[in-house]
Amino acid sequence: MKNRKFDTRRAVRAGLTLVEVMVSVVIMAGVLLAVLGSVLQAYRMNEDARRQDQVRAVLQSFADDFMCAKVRDDTKAIQPFFQVSAAPTGVGLSWKVSGGATVTGTTTGLTFALGGESAPKVLITRWVREVDEGTTTGTPDFSSADKSAVGREIVAQFTATYTVNRRTRVVTLSTIRSDV
């Protein structure tokens, strides 16, 4: 004959206690928080990489213009985009923003929102200087005299400064061409 008392105790012991349930909930919450933190970090890194690619594309666009555009106009005057500068400036830079408006650079640089109004502001500057192949000091020669048969060699450095995820980023692109 079966002992009913023994069967009842076994059935009672088969369930989980409140303490066991609470410990498992705390462990599960910790695991979920760790996963959430990893997902947020991956999102931030992805956003940072995406913005950096966009900024590099903008700088490459300016470098391409620098390499392909005419240095001098019909009156043989140097275009503002190619004028030598002693310090970084935005003179000669312009960018068409979303919505069709054109932003023009000033002496402090060219500032616009990359990707819409809520996107981070990007400050782009250019620094154009001549290369004097007769000197070994690396000091740029800002004179207007031709240096070789192909004309002056002009170096352009385009720099973009922006903030994403509370971090300031700086991306620089340099290129060189002759003034012909």
Sequence and secondary structure as in RCSB ss.txt:
>XXXX:A:sequence
MKNRKFDTRRAVRAGLTLVEVMVSVVIMAGVLLAVLGSVLQAYRMNEDARRQDQVRAVLQSFADDFMCAKVRDDT
KAIQPFFQVSAAPTGVGLSWKVSGGATVTGTTTGLTFALGGESAPKVLITRWVREVDEGTTTGTPDFSSADKSAV
GREIVAQFTATYTVNRRTRVVTLSTIRSDV
>XXXX:A:secstr
   HHHHHHHHHHTS  HHHHHHHHHHHHHHHHHHHHHHHHHHHHHHHHHHHHHHHHHHHHHHHHHHHS SB TT
S B GGG   SS B TT EEE TTS EEE BTTBEEEETTSTTS EEEEEEEEEEE TT SS       S  STT
  EEEEEEEEEEEETTEEEEEEEEEEEE  
